[in-house]
């Protein structure tokens, strides 16, 4: 499968009919029902353009970028556990009426968009054996274990704040559905690729040290701490503190994703083609407007990479497992199977002793012995 195909799979486009209906007090509500699709598109697009603010009043967390084709991209830097960030996202989408909304999610995390807060809060707090097995099956032993450890970090914040993660992404999804002809794209690199590349970048002892730090995370966090982190996302700040001594890990988890997010934002910001009344009418394209919703820690990297020619083929490749990973995987499997085998042996040994001690069994053995002696 090509890289471009992988990028298109996570795309979720919303084009809700409900958001396309004109308000009752709008004069265009009396538009005849037998108009052509192209004319209807033009009317709705005109309504959208009229609602779009020429000089939008945007939150301070928004960074405006422009492509070579003149398209505008408004990047909202968020804290993943913040009510203020959710309000910033809603306000930005309402002000600019985008053609595309891009969020820092991949297809492996898209389920959080449609789950309610109560369910998400419960899911985020519960890390059980079933989730561990699923993570290992999906990503491999080492990457699966690393994913569970990172989920533990997220669960720690969730438990401390009583707030489910990703609220700004859910708000972006809902608000995009209220904008006519607004598409919704998933812009983050697939999480299995990120974890596998992160694991491959660490030595055996670095993996052990990182896992130890994640396992014993217990510092209390307040809501004030989260809002102070509007200049740097809380989850990514905590991760940065733990992985600061591992530059290769920072490269794979943060820097490479900065590149991927930048690439996907640029892809979303292509010029859009206006509808034509007939095939003979010349094609006309206009610059698009995009809203990107990403963690605040990714904004500097996106700005840095914005005017650079990007090639994501390299950061999408998964290196083969290292020798240390193979050894650790072998040790884990050997330990598990060894414990299972020992358990079966102990159970089997007791069962055999019990059967042999039964009178019926002893009688049968005695008869077999007599028959053997007769022959």
Secondary structure, DSSP 4 states (H G I P E B T S, - for coil): --HHHHHHHT-B----SGGGSPPTTSGGGG--TT--HHHHHHHHHHHHHHHS-TT----TTEEEEE-TTS-EEEEEEE-TT-HHHHHHHHHHHHHH--SEEEES--TTSGGGGTS-HHHHHHHHH---HHHHHHHHHHH-HHHHHHHHHHHHHHHHHHHHHT--TTHHHHHHHHHHTTSTT-EEEE-SPPHHHHHHHHHHTS-HHHHHHHHHHHHT------HHHHHHGGGS-HHHHHHHHHHTT-HHHHIIIIIHHHHHHHHHHHHHTPPEEPP-SSTTSPP-EE--EEEEEEEHHHHHHHHHHTTS----HHHH--PPPPHHHHHHHHHHHHHHHHHHHHHHHHHHHHHHHHHHHSHHHHHHHHHHHHHHHH-
